[in-house]
């Protein structure tokens, strides 16, 4: 599931930040629930873009809570739904509508404080830069 989620996010945002050579994503899952074959995953995603020439991160990326839904189809997981809360005055309200209360509180606490995800992305980028 983790690879399916990461691959989906990388593909979803590949044209949003077009001036970079490579993008990396890491996520922290707060929990998941299954209902009628659909798995809802409540998580926090950290996405950052890099340029090979400079060897550093670009000026683009994002860090956001995400609700993603997956279904198993022909023996593999497929993303069927993806949602982020809008980054406006209704952010907190939108997050509490998307996530169960306990996960929403964790996501709010993590907003702006996801150093472990940033380190994970940096490690992935270092491997790529050293190839």
MODELLER restraints for C-alpha pairs under 7 A, 6 or more apart:
rsr = mdl.restraints
at = mdl.atoms
rsr.add(forms.Gaussian(group=physical.xy_distance, feature=features.Distance(at['CA:1:A'], at['CA:77:A']), mean=6.49, stdev=0.5))
rsr.add(forms.Gaussian(group=physical.xy_distance, feature=features.Distance(at['CA:4:A'], at['CA:77:A']), mean=6.69, stdev=0.5))
rsr.add(forms.Gaussian(group=physical.xy_distance, feature=features.Distance(at['CA:6:A'], at['CA:25:A']), mean=6.11, stdev=0.5))
rsr.add(forms.Gaussian(group=physical.xy_distance, feature=features.Distance(at['CA:10:A'], at['CA:23:A']), mean=6.79, stdev=0.5))
rsr.add(forms.Gaussian(group=physical.xy_distance, feature=features.Distance(at['CA:10:A'], at['CA:25:A']), mean=6.93, stdev=0.5))
rsr.add(forms.Gaussian(group=physical.xy_distance, feature=features.Distance(at['CA:17:A'], at['CA:60:A']), mean=6.52, stdev=0.5))
rsr.add(forms.Gaussian(group=physical.xy_distance, feature=features.Distance(at['CA:20:A'], at['CA:49:A']), mean=6.01, stdev=0.5))
rsr.add(forms.Gaussian(group=physical.xy_distance, feature=features.Distance(at['CA:20:A'], at['CA:50:A']), mean=5.71, stdev=0.5))
rsr.add(forms.Gaussian(group=physical.xy_distance, feature=features.Distance(at['CA:20:A'], at['CA:51:A']), mean=5.29, stdev=0.5))
rsr.add(forms.Gaussian(group=physical.xy_distance, feature=features.Distance(at['CA:20:A'], at['CA:58:A']), mean=6.81, stdev=0.5))
rsr.add(forms.Gaussian(group=physical.xy_distance, feature=features.Distance(at['CA:21:A'], at['CA:50:A']), mean=6.03, stdev=0.5))
rsr.add(forms.Gaussian(group=physical.xy_distance, feature=features.Distance(at['CA:21:A'], at['CA:51:A']), mean=4.97, stdev=0.5))
rsr.add(forms.Gaussian(group=physical.xy_distance, feature=features.Distance(at['CA:21:A'], at['CA:52:A']), mean=6.35, stdev=0.5))
rsr.add(forms.Gaussian(group=physical.xy_distance, feature=features.Distance(at['CA:22:A'], at['CA:49:A']), mean=5.87, stdev=0.5))
rsr.add(forms.Gaussian(group=physical.xy_distance, feature=features.Distance(at['CA:22:A'], at['CA:50:A']), mean=5.39, stdev=0.5))
rsr.add(forms.Gaussian(group=physical.xy_distance, feature=features.Distance(at['CA:22:A'], at['CA:51:A']), mean=6.61, stdev=0.5))
rsr.add(forms.Gaussian(group=physical.xy_distance, feature=features.Distance(at['CA:23:A'], at['CA:48:A']), mean=5.75, stdev=0.5))
rsr.add(forms.Gaussian(group=physical.xy_distance, feature=features.Distance(at['CA:23:A'], at['CA:49:A']), mean=4.30, stdev=0.5))
rsr.add(forms.Gaussian(group=physical.xy_distance, feature=features.Distance(at['CA:23:A'], at['CA:50:A']), mean=6.07, stdev=0.5))
rsr.add(forms.Gaussian(group=physical.xy_distance, feature=features.Distance(at['CA:24:A'], at['CA:47:A']), mean=5.75, stdev=0.5))
rsr.add(forms.Gaussian(group=physical.xy_distance, feature=features.Distance(at['CA:24:A'], at['CA:48:A']), mean=5.59, stdev=0.5))
rsr.add(forms.Gaussian(group=physical.xy_distance, feature=features.Distance(at['CA:24:A'], at['CA:49:A']), mean=6.44, stdev=0.5))
rsr.add(forms.Gaussian(group=physical.xy_distance, feature=features.Distance(at['CA:24:A'], at['CA:121:A']), mean=5.91, stdev=0.5))
rsr.add(forms.Gaussian(group=physical.xy_distance, feature=features.Distance(at['CA:25:A'], at['CA:45:A']), mean=6.95, stdev=0.5))
rsr.add(forms.Gaussian(group=physical.xy_distance, feature=features.Distance(at['CA:25:A'], at['CA:46:A']), mean=5.60, stdev=0.5))
rsr.add(forms.Gaussian(group=physical.xy_distance, feature=features.Distance(at['CA:25:A'], at['CA:47:A']), mean=4.39, stdev=0.5))
rsr.add(forms.Gaussian(group=physical.xy_distance, feature=features.Distance(at['CA:25:A'], at['CA:48:A']), mean=6.58, stdev=0.5))
rsr.add(forms.Gaussian(group=physical.xy_distance, feature=features.Distance(at['CA:25:A'], at['CA:121:A']), mean=6.12, stdev=0.5))
rsr.add(forms.Gaussian(group=physical.xy_distance, feature=features.Distance(at['CA:26:A'], at['CA:45:A']), mean=5.94, stdev=0.5))
rsr.add(forms.Gaussian(group=physical.xy_distance, feature=features.Distance(at['CA:26:A'], at['CA:46:A']), mean=5.39, stdev=0.5))
rsr.add(forms.Gaussian(group=physical.xy_distance, feature=features.Distance(at['CA:26:A'], at['CA:47:A']), mean=6.68, stdev=0.5))
rsr.add(forms.Gaussian(group=physical.xy_distance, feature=features.Distance(at['CA:26:A'], at['CA:117:A']), mean=5.69, stdev=0.5))
rsr.add(forms.Gaussian(group=physical.xy_distance, feature=features.Distance(at['CA:26:A'], at['CA:120:A']), mean=6.55, stdev=0.5))
rsr.add(forms.Gaussian(group=physical.xy_distance, feature=features.Distance(at['CA:26:A'], at['CA:121:A']), mean=6.04, stdev=0.5))
rsr.add(forms.Gaussian(group=physical.xy_distance, feature=features.Distance(at['CA:27:A'], at['CA:43:A']), mean=6.59, stdev=0.5))
rsr.add(forms.Gaussian(group=physical.xy_distance, feature=features.Distance(at['CA:27:A'], at['CA:44:A']), mean=5.41, stdev=0.5))
rsr.add(forms.Gaussian(group=physical.xy_distance, feature=features.Distance(at['CA:27:A'], at['CA:45:A']), mean=4.31, stdev=0.5))
rsr.add(forms.Gaussian(group=physical.xy_distance, feature=features.Distance(at['CA:27:A'], at['CA:46:A']), mean=6.03, stdev=0.5))
rsr.add(forms.Gaussian(group=physical.xy_distance, feature=features.Distance(at['CA:27:A'], at['CA:117:A']), mean=6.48, stdev=0.5))
rsr.add(forms.Gaussian(group=physical.xy_distance, feature=features.Distance(at['CA:28:A'], at['CA:43:A']), mean=5.42, stdev=0.5))
rsr.add(forms.Gaussian(group=physical.xy_distance, feature=features.Distance(at['CA:28:A'], at['CA:44:A']), mean=5.16, stdev=0.5))
rsr.add(forms.Gaussian(group=physical.xy_distance, feature=features.Distance(at['CA:28:A'], at['CA:45:A']), mean=6.60, stdev=0.5))
rsr.add(forms.Gaussian(group=physical.xy_distance, feature=features.Distance(at['CA:29:A'], at['CA:42:A']), mean=5.99, stdev=0.5))
rsr.add(forms.Gaussian(group=physical.xy_distance, feature=features.Distance(at['CA:29:A'], at['CA:43:A']), mean=4.20, stdev=0.5))
rsr.add(forms.Gaussian(group=physical.xy_distance, feature=features.Distance(at['CA:29:A'], at['CA:44:A']), mean=6.52, stdev=0.5))
rsr.add(forms.Gaussian(group=physical.xy_distance, feature=features.Distance(at['CA:30:A'], at['CA:42:A']), mean=5.60, stdev=0.5))
rsr.add(forms.Gaussian(group=physical.xy_distance, feature=features.Distance(at['CA:30:A'], at['CA:43:A']), mean=5.34, stdev=0.5))
rsr.add(forms.Gaussian(group=physical.xy_distance, feature=features.Distance(at['CA:30:A'], at['CA:103:A']), mean=5.97, stdev=0.5))
rsr.add(forms.Gaussian(group=physical.xy_distance, feature=features.Distance(at['CA:31:A'], at['CA:41:A']), mean=6.14, stdev=0.5))
rsr.add(forms.Gaussian(group=physical.xy_distance, feature=features.Distance(at['CA:31:A'], at['CA:42:A']), mean=5.52, stdev=0.5))
rsr.add(forms.Gaussian(group=physical.xy_distance, feature=features.Distance(at['CA:32:A'], at['CA:39:A']), mean=6.62, stdev=0.5))
rsr.add(forms.Gaussian(group=physical.xy_distance, feature=features.Distance(at['CA:32:A'], at['CA:40:A']), mean=5.40, stdev=0.5))
rsr.add(forms.Gaussian(group=physical.xy_distance, feature=features.Distance(at['CA:32:A'], at['CA:41:A']), mean=4.40, stdev=0.5))
rsr.add(forms.Gaussian(group=physical.xy_distance, feature=features.Distance(at['CA:32:A'], at['CA:42:A']), mean=5.99, stdev=0.5))
rsr.add(forms.Gaussian(group=physical.xy_distance, feature=features.Distance(at['CA:33:A'], at['CA:39:A']), mean=5.59, stdev=0.5))
rsr.add(forms.Gaussian(group=physical.xy_distance, feature=features.Distance(at['CA:33:A'], at['CA:40:A']), mean=5.35, stdev=0.5))
rsr.add(forms.Gaussian(group=physical.xy_distance, feature=features.Distance(at['CA:33:A'], at['CA:41:A']), mean=6.83, stdev=0.5))
rsr.add(forms.Gaussian(group=physical.xy_distance, feature=features.Distance(at['CA:34:A'], at['CA:40:A']), mean=6.28, stdev=0.5))
rsr.add(forms.Gaussian(group=physical.xy_distance, feature=features.Distance(at['CA:37:A'], at['CA:71:A']), mean=6.24, stdev=0.5))
rsr.add(forms.Gaussian(group=physical.xy_distance, feature=features.Distance(at['CA:38:A'], at['CA:69:A']), mean=6.46, stdev=0.5))
rsr.add(forms.Gaussian(group=physical.xy_distance, feature=features.Distance(at['CA:38:A'], at['CA:70:A']), mean=5.76, stdev=0.5))
rsr.add(forms.Gaussian(group=physical.xy_distance, feature=features.Distance(at['CA:38:A'], at['CA:71:A']), mean=5.06, stdev=0.5))
rsr.add(forms.Gaussian(group=physical.xy_distance, feature=features.Distance(at['CA:39:A'], at['CA:69:A']), mean=5.45, stdev=0.5))
rsr.add(forms.Gaussian(group=physical.xy_distance, feature=features.Distance(at['CA:39:A'], at['CA:70:A']), mean=5.13, stdev=0.5))
rsr.add(forms.Gaussian(group=physical.xy_distance, feature=features.Distance(at['CA:39:A'], at['CA:71:A']), mean=6.34, stdev=0.5))
rsr.add(forms.Gaussian(group=physical.xy_distance, feature=features.Distance(at['CA:40:A'], at['CA:67:A']), mean=6.84, stdev=0.5))
rsr.add(forms.Gaussian(group=physical.xy_distance, feature=features.Distance(at['CA:40:A'], at['CA:68:A']), mean=5.87, stdev=0.5))
rsr.add(forms.Gaussian(group=physical.xy_distance, feature=features.Distance(at['CA:40:A'], at['CA:69:A']), mean=4.47, stdev=0.5))
rsr.add(forms.Gaussian(group=physical.xy_distance, feature=features.Distance(at['CA:40:A'], at['CA:70:A']), mean=6.60, stdev=0.5))
rsr.add(forms.Gaussian(group=physical.xy_distance, feature=features.Distance(at['CA:41:A'], at['CA:67:A']), mean=5.79, stdev=0.5))
rsr.add(forms.Gaussian(group=physical.xy_distance, feature=features.Distance(at['CA:41:A'], at['CA:68:A']), mean=5.27, stdev=0.5))
rsr.add(forms.Gaussian(group=physical.xy_distance, feature=features.Distance(at['CA:41:A'], at['CA:69:A']), mean=6.11, stdev=0.5))
rsr.add(forms.Gaussian(group=physical.xy_distance, feature=features.Distance(at['CA:42:A'], at['CA:66:A']), mean=6.21, stdev=0.5))
rsr.add(forms.Gaussian(group=physical.xy_distance, feature=features.Distance(at['CA:42:A'], at['CA:67:A']), mean=4.98, stdev=0.5))
rsr.add(forms.Gaussian(group=physical.xy_distance, feature=features.Distance(at['CA:42:A'], at['CA:68:A']), mean=6.80, stdev=0.5))
rsr.add(forms.Gaussian(group=physical.xy_distance, feature=features.Distance(at['CA:42:A'], at['CA:99:A']), mean=6.55, stdev=0.5))
rsr.add(forms.Gaussian(group=physical.xy_distance, feature=features.Distance(at['CA:43:A'], at['CA:65:A']), mean=5.75, stdev=0.5))
rsr.add(forms.Gaussian(group=physical.xy_distance, feature=features.Distance(at['CA:43:A'], at['CA:66:A']), mean=5.37, stdev=0.5))
rsr.add(forms.Gaussian(group=physical.xy_distance, feature=features.Distance(at['CA:43:A'], at['CA:67:A']), mean=6.49, stdev=0.5))
rsr.add(forms.Gaussian(group=physical.xy_distance, feature=features.Distance(at['CA:44:A'], at['CA:64:A']), mean=5.67, stdev=0.5))
rsr.add(forms.Gaussian(group=physical.xy_distance, feature=features.Distance(at['CA:44:A'], at['CA:65:A']), mean=4.16, stdev=0.5))
rsr.add(forms.Gaussian(group=physical.xy_distance, feature=features.Distance(at['CA:44:A'], at['CA:66:A']), mean=5.75, stdev=0.5))
rsr.add(forms.Gaussian(group=physical.xy_distance, feature=features.Distance(at['CA:44:A'], at['CA:107:A']), mean=6.67, stdev=0.5))
rsr.add(forms.Gaussian(group=physical.xy_distance, feature=features.Distance(at['CA:45:A'], at['CA:63:A']), mean=5.66, stdev=0.5))
rsr.add(forms.Gaussian(group=physical.xy_distance, feature=features.Distance(at['CA:45:A'], at['CA:64:A']), mean=5.43, stdev=0.5))
rsr.add(forms.Gaussian(group=physical.xy_distance, feature=features.Distance(at['CA:45:A'], at['CA:65:A']), mean=6.08, stdev=0.5))
rsr.add(forms.Gaussian(group=physical.xy_distance, feature=features.Distance(at['CA:45:A'], at['CA:66:A']), mean=6.68, stdev=0.5))
rsr.add(forms.Gaussian(group=physical.xy_distance, feature=features.Distance(at['CA:46:A'], at['CA:62:A']), mean=5.97, stdev=0.5))
rsr.add(forms.Gaussian(group=physical.xy_distance, feature=features.Distance(at['CA:46:A'], at['CA:63:A']), mean=4.38, stdev=0.5))
rsr.add(forms.Gaussian(group=physical.xy_distance, feature=features.Distance(at['CA:46:A'], at['CA:64:A']), mean=6.67, stdev=0.5))
rsr.add(forms.Gaussian(group=physical.xy_distance, feature=features.Distance(at['CA:46:A'], at['CA:117:A']), mean=6.19, stdev=0.5))
rsr.add(forms.Gaussian(group=physical.xy_distance, feature=features.Distance(at['CA:46:A'], at['CA:118:A']), mean=6.78, stdev=0.5))
rsr.add(forms.Gaussian(group=physical.xy_distance, feature=features.Distance(at['CA:47:A'], at['CA:61:A']), mean=5.19, stdev=0.5))
rsr.add(forms.Gaussian(group=physical.xy_distance, feature=features.Distance(at['CA:47:A'], at['CA:62:A']), mean=5.22, stdev=0.5))
rsr.add(forms.Gaussian(group=physical.xy_distance, feature=features.Distance(at['CA:47:A'], at['CA:63:A']), mean=6.22, stdev=0.5))
rsr.add(forms.Gaussian(group=physical.xy_distance, feature=features.Distance(at['CA:48:A'], at['CA:60:A']), mean=6.33, stdev=0.5))
rsr.add(forms.Gaussian(group=physical.xy_distance, feature=features.Distance(at['CA:48:A'], at['CA:61:A']), mean=4.28, stdev=0.5))
rsr.add(forms.Gaussian(group=physical.xy_distance, feature=features.Distance(at['CA:48:A'], at['CA:62:A']), mean=6.55, stdev=0.5))
rsr.add(forms.Gaussian(group=physical.xy_distance, feature=features.Distance(at['CA:49:A'], at['CA:57:A']), mean=5.70, stdev=0.5))
rsr.add(forms.Gaussian(group=physical.xy_distance, feature=features.Distance(at['CA:49:A'], at['CA:58:A']), mean=5.39, stdev=0.5))
rsr.add(forms.Gaussian(group=physical.xy_distance, feature=features.Distance(at['CA:49:A'], at['CA:60:A']), mean=5.85, stdev=0.5))
rsr.add(forms.Gaussian(group=physical.xy_distance, feature=features.Distance(at['CA:49:A'], at['CA:61:A']), mean=5.90, stdev=0.5))
rsr.add(forms.Gaussian(group=physical.xy_distance, feature=features.Distance(at['CA:50:A'], at['CA:56:A']), mean=5.84, stdev=0.5))
rsr.add(forms.Gaussian(group=physical.xy_distance, feature=features.Distance(at['CA:50:A'], at['CA:57:A']), mean=4.14, stdev=0.5))
rsr.add(forms.Gaussian(group=physical.xy_distance, feature=features.Distance(at['CA:50:A'], at['CA:58:A']), mean=5.05, stdev=0.5))
rsr.add(forms.Gaussian(group=physical.xy_distance, feature=features.Distance(at['CA:51:A'], at['CA:57:A']), mean=6.29, stdev=0.5))
rsr.add(forms.Gaussian(group=physical.xy_distance, feature=features.Distance(at['CA:51:A'], at['CA:58:A']), mean=6.33, stdev=0.5))
rsr.add(forms.Gaussian(group=physical.xy_distance, feature=features.Distance(at['CA:52:A'], at['CA:129:A']), mean=6.26, stdev=0.5))
rsr.add(forms.Gaussian(group=physical.xy_distance, feature=features.Distance(at['CA:55:A'], at['CA:129:A']), mean=6.43, stdev=0.5))
rsr.add(forms.Gaussian(group=physical.xy_distance, feature=features.Distance(at['CA:64:A'], at['CA:84:A']), mean=6.95, stdev=0.5))
rsr.add(forms.Gaussian(group=physical.xy_distance, feature=features.Distance(at['CA:65:A'], at['CA:84:A']), mean=6.15, stdev=0.5))
rsr.add(forms.Gaussian(group=physical.xy_distance, feature=features.Distance(at['CA:65:A'], at['CA:107:A']), mean=6.20, stdev=0.5))
rsr.add(forms.Gaussian(group=physical.xy_distance, feature=features.Distance(at['CA:66:A'], at['CA:83:A']), mean=5.74, stdev=0.5))
rsr.add(forms.Gaussian(group=physical.xy_distance, feature=features.Distance(at['CA:66:A'], at['CA:84:A']), mean=4.87, stdev=0.5))
rsr.add(forms.Gaussian(group=physical.xy_distance, feature=features.Distance(at['CA:67:A'], at['CA:82:A']), mean=5.89, stdev=0.5))
rsr.add(forms.Gaussian(group=physical.xy_distance, feature=features.Distance(at['CA:67:A'], at['CA:83:A']), mean=5.26, stdev=0.5))
rsr.add(forms.Gaussian(group=physical.xy_distance, feature=features.Distance(at['CA:67:A'], at['CA:84:A']), mean=6.56, stdev=0.5))
rsr.add(forms.Gaussian(group=physical.xy_distance, feature=features.Distance(at['CA:67:A'], at['CA:98:A']), mean=6.82, stdev=0.5))
rsr.add(forms.Gaussian(group=physical.xy_distance, feature=features.Distance(at['CA:68:A'], at['CA:81:A']), mean=5.54, stdev=0.5))
rsr.add(forms.Gaussian(group=physical.xy_distance, feature=features.Distance(at['CA:68:A'], at['CA:82:A']), mean=4.54, stdev=0.5))
rsr.add(forms.Gaussian(group=physical.xy_distance, feature=features.Distance(at['CA:68:A'], at['CA:83:A']), mean=6.46, stdev=0.5))
rsr.add(forms.Gaussian(group=physical.xy_distance, feature=features.Distance(at['CA:69:A'], at['CA:79:A']), mean=5.79, stdev=0.5))
rsr.add(forms.Gaussian(group=physical.xy_distance, feature=features.Distance(at['CA:69:A'], at['CA:80:A']), mean=5.60, stdev=0.5))
rsr.add(forms.Gaussian(group=physical.xy_distance, feature=features.Distance(at['CA:69:A'], at['CA:81:A']), mean=4.93, stdev=0.5))
rsr.add(forms.Gaussian(group=physical.xy_distance, feature=features.Distance(at['CA:69:A'], at['CA:82:A']), mean=6.56, stdev=0.5))
rsr.add(forms.Gaussian(group=physical.xy_distance, feature=features.Distance(at['CA:70:A'], at['CA:77:A']), mean=6.07, stdev=0.5))
rsr.add(forms.Gaussian(group=physical.xy_distance, feature=features.Distance(at['CA:70:A'], at['CA:78:A']), mean=5.37, stdev=0.5))
rsr.add(forms.Gaussian(group=physical.xy_distance, feature=features.Distance(at['CA:70:A'], at['CA:79:A']), mean=4.50, stdev=0.5))
rsr.add(forms.Gaussian(group=physical.xy_distance, feature=features.Distance(at['CA:70:A'], at['CA:80:A']), mean=5.58, stdev=0.5))
rsr.add(forms.Gaussian(group=physical.xy_distance, feature=features.Distance(at['CA:71:A'], at['CA:77:A']), mean=5.51, stdev=0.5))
rsr.add(forms.Gaussian(group=physical.xy_distance, feature=features.Distance(at['CA:71:A'], at['CA:78:A']), mean=5.43, stdev=0.5))
rsr.add(forms.Gaussian(group=physical.xy_distance, feature=features.Distance(at['CA:71:A'], at['CA:79:A']), mean=6.64, stdev=0.5))
rsr.add(forms.Gaussian(group=physical.xy_distance, feature=features.Distance(at['CA:71:A'], at['CA:80:A']), mean=6.83, stdev=0.5))
rsr.add(forms.Gaussian(group=physical.xy_distance, feature=features.Distance(at['CA:72:A'], at['CA:78:A']), mean=6.17, stdev=0.5))
rsr.add(forms.Gaussian(group=physical.xy_distance, feature=features.Distance(at['CA:85:A'], at['CA:91:A']), mean=5.88, stdev=0.5))
rsr.add(forms.Gaussian(group=physical.xy_distance, feature=features.Distance(at['CA:85:A'], at['CA:94:A']), mean=5.49, stdev=0.5))
rsr.add(forms.Gaussian(group=physical.xy_distance, feature=features.Distance(at['CA:85:A'], at['CA:95:A']), mean=5.64, stdev=0.5))
rsr.add(forms.Gaussian(group=physical.xy_distance, feature=features.Distance(at['CA:95:A'], at['CA:104:A']), mean=6.03, stdev=0.5))
rsr.add(forms.Gaussian(group=physical.xy_distance, feature=features.Distance(at['CA:96:A'], at['CA:104:A']), mean=5.56, stdev=0.5))
